[in-house]
Amino acid sequence: MTTTAYPAPAAATPLSRRFKRWILVRPGVARLGVIALLFIAWEVAARFFVDKIFLSPPSIVFTSLHTVFETRGVPNALQVSAYEIVVAFAMSVAIGLVVGLSVGLHRFTHKSFMPIILLLYGTPQITILPLFILYFGIGPASKIAFGVSHGIFPIIVTVVAGVQNIKPILLTSAKSMGASRWHIFRWVIFPHMIPSFFAGMRLGMTGVLLGVLLAELYVSTAGIGYYTTLFTQSFNPTKLLGLISVLAAMAILLNEIVRRAELNYSRWRSD
Amino acid sequence: MSASSENAAPKGASPRSGIKSAIKRDRSALGSRAVQAAFIVALVALWYVGTTYGQISPILLPNPVKVYDELIDVLATLEFVTDLRITLMELISAFAISSVSGITLGYLISRSQYSIRVFEPLLAGIYSVPIILFLPLYILFFGLGPASKIALGVTTSFFPIILNTIAGFGYVDRIFVLSARSMGASDYQLFRWVLLPAAFPIILTGLRIGFTVALLSILGSETIASLAGLGHRIVHLGEGMDMARMFAYIAFAVAIALILNTVTSSLEARARRH
């Protein structure tokens, strides 16, 4: 009876309708389609409308990606930049954690120094970039210092927030059960701080990437900033776009690592 | 006293704890203000003593008195006006373009759950790339003038604005939309009285974030490669080793940025209250 009625309309509907229904339950496929359309638009624009010295089509950029790596000095420059990012991030986390804990654990230091930290967080550090170059030279040290100056504040602020938002009842009960200060820190404050600490590390990584790349682009002798300037000034959009794609991939990878860590370490707390 | 119990105090304080604790709180607030003031005074004093009597080269760190004189000179001669006008013009153009396009596109995308699921992850993915990477490309396309700064400002501020617009319009509780519809609301009425009030605070937050990052990226791109503007002036003075005036301009630029950020934050807070 009704069992035969079901397959019939599906077979009878035209192909376009079936495609529409198929794509409606798969937004991911449609998203890939949008990305493909963007690349096609870029390809068409670069091939037929825009001057060759300004824009290269993506097909050429990606097939000649290896020439970017074959350019003398570029692999080394990528290594230098990766090193700067990693060192700046490690320093931001270490200093941010120490400062955040010492500011956040006492009410008095919190009230005294938090406004100063927030003020510094709100200032555009980019205005003092020339000073960083002046004090730390044009080598990797100035990039690391500038990256730290961008990465440290989100970590301090989130560590302080994580330490401060503990429910008083948890502290009171731990204390009434006879926990020492160290025990309270180790078993109440520290686990409570972990999720916001990882959120801070993610924001800190974004800041470090921004700071290091800004300083690299401003002045650089061996890092990637030197090569972006070189490719821009020699009107070589193929290599420039290739280098930018490699750097963007690197940035996405680093962000993704920290984001995964954040998801992993904040899962245990449901509320 | 243990740190933890002090942390617990402000939230746990009962209203009956009375005048004594109020006085204590006042005294501790006064104390922290004093520490802040002392910190800043000590910093400036160290700066002054170090540069006046110490061996610090004036090229690395100019004397604060000299910096102050230069700042007064910059303000009195109105020398800052041309650079400030260019920076603000770039900022306003970039913010106008990104807010209009971001809110419009965000609204259109938010009209169906399907297009939200198609576009939102894509936009969020691009947002996680440091946009400053596009600066060399924009300089190649638009040259060293204001156009490349506006383009970078638009690109950085577009993403927070469109993502917050989608979040604002796209996740309005269905029950509000359904009840408004069942009471016979027209499209316009639905938009004006249900969708807009629900989305407005979230869009405002997006606009504030967009404004801040646009300002940062414009100052940054002026610092890296430009012909005029506040960032350019700072670099120019630094390259001429005119350190005192450079510090004066840094102080001026920081003050402008802080004022703009404070104004946008208070505008956001005020608009949210209505």
Interface residues (C-beta under 8 A of the other chain):
Chain A: L24 P27 A30 R31 V34 I35 F54 L55 L105 H106 R107 F108 K111 S112 F113 P115 I116 L119 G122 T123 P124 I126 T127 I128 L129 P130 L131 L134 Y135 V163 Q164 I166 P168 L171 T172 K175 R181 I184 V188 I189 T206 L209 L210 L213 L214 L217 Y218 T228 T229 F231 T232 F235 P237 L240 L241 I244 L247 A248 A251 I252 N255
Chain B: S2 A3 S4 S5 E6 N7 A8 A9 P10 K11 G12 S28 A29 G31 S32 V35 Q36 F39 I40 I59 L60 Y114 R117 V118 F119 P121 L122 G125 S128 V129 P130 I132 L133 F134 L135 P136 L137 I139 L140 F141 L215 L216 L219 G220 T223 I224 L230 G231 I234 V235 G238 E239 M246 I250 A253 V254 A257 L258 N261
